Amino acid sequence: MNELHTRGVLFDLDGTLADTAPDLGDALNRLRTESGLPELPADVLRPHTSAGARGLIGAGFGITPDDERYTALASRFLAIYETALCVQTRLFEGMGEVLTRLELASLPWGVVTNKAARFTLPLMRELGLHERASSIISGDSVPVPKPDPAGLKLAAEQMAVAPARCIYVGDDLRDIEAGRAAGMRTVTAAFGYLGTGTHYRDWGADHIIHHPLELLTLL
């Protein structure tokens, strides 16, 4: 590890640190069932997972947040998800080893997500990571979520690491935009959800990895 360069690593949560798509997809399908609609296949919903309720409600009901039905559907979706947010969710293969290697090298790591704290903190506890992370920044921990860099800067401050010495790993364009705006090295997690917009190779990240263990070669 090039410890002279990297002093800390930050991760997005959904689609980067953990594969949360199965539980989020199940919550969306339960909502569709309540609405008298058939379930959608997991591979249809998966690319929308990083966009949270907005993306999944959009995929499941074909509406945007300005639709009059959106608020009620999103509220119910989140209520369903909150009751079962870590049933099938797991760290991505190899991510556990990455975190252990960071800790053995005395490199602090943390999470910066747009997920609200009411979901982020219980999920991190369920995954056994809450006490291990040096910083956990949720979407409502700062006034403006990603792609604004405020959350990443706060996490770096909490880890006592200069942003220029941090790496931020994410699976969505807004992650790369936020990391770049914070002055961090950026890494696209191509094993994640990647959204449905611009191709991830066009995001302008400093690095692209296709498996979590590849991150270790960049430190």
C-alpha positions in Angstrom: 0.0 0.0 0.0 1.2 3.5 -0.9 0.6 4.9 2.6 2.5 8.1 1.6 -0.4 8.9 -0.7 -3.6 7.4 0.7 -4.5 8.1 4.3 -8.2 7.2 4.3 -10.9 5.5 2.2 -14.5 6.5 1.9 -17.3 4.3 0.4 -20.7 4.9 -0.9 -23.1 2.4 0.8 -25.7 1.0 -1.7 -24.0 -0.7 -4.6 -20.5 -0.1 -3.4 -19.9 -1.3 0.1 -23.0 -3.5 0.3 -25.4 -5.2 -2.1 -28.7 -3.8 -0.8 -30.6 -4.4 -4.0 -32.4 -7.6 -2.9 -34.0 -6.0 0.1 -34.8 -2.7 -1.6 -36.3 -4.7 -4.5 -38.4 -6.8 -2.2 -39.8 -3.7 -0.6 -40.7 -2.2 -4.0 -42.4 -5.5 -5.0 -44.3 -5.6 -1.8 -45.6 -2.1 -2.6 -46.5 -3.2 -6.1 -48.4 -6.2 -4.7 -50.3 -3.9 -2.3 -51.2 -1.8 -5.3 -52.5 -4.7 -7.3 -49.5 -5.0 -9.6 -47.3 -8.0 -10.4 -43.8 -8.2 -9.0 -40.9 -7.1 -11.2 -37.7 -9.2 -11.8 -34.7 -8.3 -9.7 -32.6 -7.5 -12.7 -35.1 -4.9 -13.8 -35.0 -3.1 -10.5 -31.3 -3.5 -9.7 -29.9 -0.6 -11.9 -32.2 1.8 -10.2 -31.2 0.9 -6.7 -28.5 3.6 -6.2 -31.2 6.3 -6.9 -33.1 5.1 -3.8 -36.8 5.6 -3.4 -36.9 8.0 -6.4 -35.3 5.5 -8.7 -37.2 2.5 -7.5 -40.6 4.2 -7.4 -39.9 5.5 -10.9 -39.0 2.0 -12.1 -41.9 0.4 -10.3 -44.7 2.9 -11.0 -43.4 5.0 -13.9 -43.7 8.3 -12.0 -41.4 11.1 -10.9 -41.3 13.0 -7.6 -43.6 15.7 -9.1 -46.4 13.2 -9.6 -49.2 13.7 -6.9 -49.0 10.0 -6.1 -45.2 10.0 -5.4 -45.1 11.2 -1.8 -47.6 8.6 -0.5 -45.9 5.8 -2.5 -42.4 6.8 -1.4 -43.5 7.0 2.3 -45.1 3.5 2.2 -42.0 2.1 0.3 -39.7 3.4 3.0 -41.9 2.1 5.8 -41.8 -1.4 4.2 -38.1 -1.3 3.7 -37.4 -0.1 7.3 -38.9 -3.3 8.6 -36.6 -5.6 6.6 -33.5 -3.7 5.5 -30.9 -6.4 6.2 -32.6 -9.7 5.3 -30.6 -10.4 2.1 -28.2 -7.5 2.2 -24.6 -8.5 2.3 -21.2 -6.9 1.7 -20.0 -7.4 -1.8 -17.7 -10.4 -2.2 -14.2 -9.4 -1.2 -15.3 -6.2 0.6 -14.8 -7.7 4.0 -11.2 -8.5 3.2 -10.7 -4.9 1.9 -12.0 -3.4 5.2 -9.8 -5.8 7.2 -6.7 -4.9 5.2 -7.4 -1.2 5.6 -7.7 -1.6 9.4 -4.5 -3.7 9.6 -2.7 -0.9 7.7 -4.2 1.7 10.2 -6.0 3.4 7.3 -9.4 4.8 8.5 -12.4 4.1 6.4 -15.9 5.5 6.4 -19.2 5.7 4.5 -20.8 8.7 2.8 -24.3 7.9 1.5 -27.4 9.7 0.4 -29.4 7.1 2.4 -31.2 8.7 5.4 -29.7 8.0 8.8 -32.8 6.1 9.9 -31.8 3.4 7.5 -28.0 3.9 7.3 -27.2 3.4 11.0 -29.4 0.3 11.6 -28.0 -1.3 8.4 -24.4 -0.6 9.4 -25.1 -2.2 12.8 -26.7 -5.2 11.2 -23.7 -5.6 9.0 -21.4 -5.4 12.0 -19.7 -2.2 10.7 -21.0 0.6 12.8 -18.3 0.5 15.4 -15.5 -0.2 12.8 -16.2 2.8 10.6 -14.3 6.0 11.4 -17.1 8.1 9.9 -20.7 7.5 8.8 -22.3 10.3 6.9 -25.9 9.9 5.8 -27.9 12.0 3.3 -29.5 14.0 6.1 -26.2 14.5 8.0 -25.5 17.5 5.9 -27.6 20.3 4.4 -27.1 19.1 0.8 -26.5 15.5 -0.2 -24.3 14.2 -3.0 -23.2 15.3 -5.6 -22.5 18.2 -3.2 -19.2 17.5 -1.6 -20.2 18.6 1.9 -20.7 15.0 3.2 -17.3 13.9 1.9 -15.5 16.8 3.4 -17.2 16.2 6.8 -16.2 12.6 6.7 -12.6 13.5 5.9 -12.6 15.9 8.8 -14.0 13.3 11.2 -11.2 10.9 10.1 -8.6 13.7 10.5 -7.5 13.1 6.9 -7.0 15.8 4.3 -9.4 15.3 1.3 -6.5 15.1 -1.1 -5.3 12.0 0.8 -8.7 10.3 0.6 -10.1 8.0 -2.0 -13.9 7.9 -2.6 -15.4 4.8 -4.1 -18.9 4.9 -5.6 -21.1 3.3 -8.2 -23.0 6.4 -9.4 -22.1 9.5 -11.4 -23.0 11.7 -8.4 -20.4 9.8 -6.3 -17.7 10.7 -8.8 -18.9 14.3 -9.1 -18.9 14.6 -5.3 -15.5 13.1 -4.8 -14.0 15.3 -7.5 -15.6 18.4 -6.0 -14.2 17.4 -2.6 -10.7 17.1 -4.0 -10.4 13.4 -3.5 -9.2 10.6 -5.8 -12.3 8.9 -7.2 -12.9 5.2 -8.0 -15.9 3.9 -9.9 -17.2 0.6 -8.5 -18.1 -1.1 -11.8 -19.4 -4.1 -9.8 -22.2 -1.9 -8.4 -25.5 -0.7 -9.8 -24.2 2.1 -12.1 -27.6 3.6 -12.8 -29.3 4.0 -16.1 -27.7 7.2 -17.4 -24.3 8.1 -18.7 -22.0 5.1 -19.2 -19.7 4.7 -16.2 -16.5 4.9 -18.4 -17.6 8.5 -19.2 -17.9 9.7 -15.6 -14.3 10.8 -15.4 -13.2 8.8 -12.4 -9.5 8.5 -11.7 -9.9 4.7 -11.5 -12.4 2.0 -12.3 -12.5 -1.3 -10.4 -14.5 -4.4 -11.3 -14.0 -6.2 -7.9 -13.5 -4.8 -4.4 -10.1 -6.4 -4.0 -8.8 -4.3 -6.9 -9.0 -1.3 -4.6 -6.1 -2.6 -2.7 -3.8 -2.0 -5.7 -4.7 1.7 -5.7 -3.7 2.5 -2.1 
